[in-house]
Structure formats: structure tokens, C-alpha cells
């Protein structure tokens, strides 16, 4: 198992594209990978959930996506 954490600037809302200004929470997300040396590899990634503060946007929160590693609702 590999532990990692998302970092960098806040993401943008996937619905309205407005940049986030506030963090809602953080949680661990597991991403299954390809076997390495005959062992199953799991990346445990700590991601941030942000608020979308745009009044006209229907989405209230969203989770950051790590480029090249995560996509919404994808596990591997």
C-alpha cells in the first residue's frame, strides 16, 4: 500500500468551473492499480472535498481530482 495526499491549489467546480475557496473536509480514497512484482498495488490517497460558493451553481461540494491518477467515481 502506498499513502499519498493531494496538494496544490484548490480545484475548480466541475459544474460551473469556479475555483474553490473553502475546504469542506478531507478523506482517504483507495485507488487499485496494476500488480507490481506479483503483488496487488493499492494507492491510499488523501483528497480534499471543497465547497462551491457560487449561489447559482447547483453543486454544493466536490472532490479534487489528481491528474493522471483519479477520475470521478473510478476505482482503478
FENCOR-V73478 format. One record per residue. PHI is phi in radians with two decimals (999 if undefined). OMEGA is omega as a letter, one per 40 degrees, with the letter a starting at -180 (NA if undefined). NEAR is the number of other ideal C-beta (glycine too) atoms within 12 Angstrom. Layout:
phi=PHI omega=OMEGA near=NEAR
phi=PHI omega=OMEGA near=NEAR
This chain:
phi=999 omega=i near=16
phi=-2.02 omega=i near=18
phi=-1.70 omega=i near=14
phi=-2.54 omega=i near=20
phi=-2.40 omega=i near=19
phi=-1.23 omega=i near=29
phi=-2.55 omega=i near=14
phi=1.85 omega=a near=13
phi=-1.18 omega=i near=13
phi=-1.03 omega=i near=25
phi=-1.36 omega=i near=32
phi=-1.90 omega=i near=20
phi=-1.07 omega=a near=28
phi=-1.18 omega=a near=22
phi=-1.62 omega=a near=17
phi=-1.87 omega=i near=18
phi=1.15 omega=i near=14
phi=-1.45 omega=i near=22
phi=-1.17 omega=i near=19
phi=-1.32 omega=i near=29
phi=-2.11 omega=a near=16
phi=-2.31 omega=i near=18
phi=-1.55 omega=i near=21
phi=-1.47 omega=a near=22
phi=-2.93 omega=i near=16
phi=-2.29 omega=i near=17
phi=-2.71 omega=i near=18
phi=-1.54 omega=i near=20
phi=-2.19 omega=i near=30
phi=-1.75 omega=i near=23
phi=-2.12 omega=i near=29
phi=-1.38 omega=i near=20
phi=-2.09 omega=i near=20
phi=-1.35 omega=i near=13
phi=-1.09 omega=i near=11
phi=-2.18 omega=a near=13
phi=1.04 omega=i near=7
phi=1.43 omega=i near=7
phi=-2.01 omega=i near=11
phi=-1.23 omega=a near=16
phi=-1.76 omega=i near=17
phi=-2.20 omega=i near=21
phi=-1.77 omega=i near=27
phi=-1.71 omega=a near=20
phi=-1.96 omega=i near=28
phi=-1.56 omega=a near=23
phi=-2.00 omega=i near=31
phi=-1.86 omega=i near=29
phi=-1.83 omega=a near=26
phi=-1.96 omega=i near=31
phi=-1.51 omega=i near=24
phi=-1.78 omega=a near=28
phi=-1.60 omega=i near=21
phi=-1.30 omega=a near=20
phi=-1.04 omega=a near=11
phi=-1.51 omega=i near=11
phi=-1.45 omega=a near=20
phi=-1.38 omega=a near=13
phi=-1.45 omega=a near=25
phi=-1.64 omega=i near=18
phi=-2.37 omega=i near=23
phi=-2.71 omega=a near=32
phi=-1.80 omega=i near=32
phi=-1.15 omega=i near=34
phi=-1.98 omega=i near=26
phi=-1.63 omega=a near=23
phi=-0.96 omega=i near=10
phi=1.41 omega=a near=8
phi=-2.19 omega=a near=23
phi=-2.22 omega=i near=26
phi=-2.45 omega=a near=16
phi=-0.97 omega=i near=16
phi=1.06 omega=i near=11
phi=-1.81 omega=a near=14
phi=-1.85 omega=i near=15
phi=-2.57 omega=NA near=17
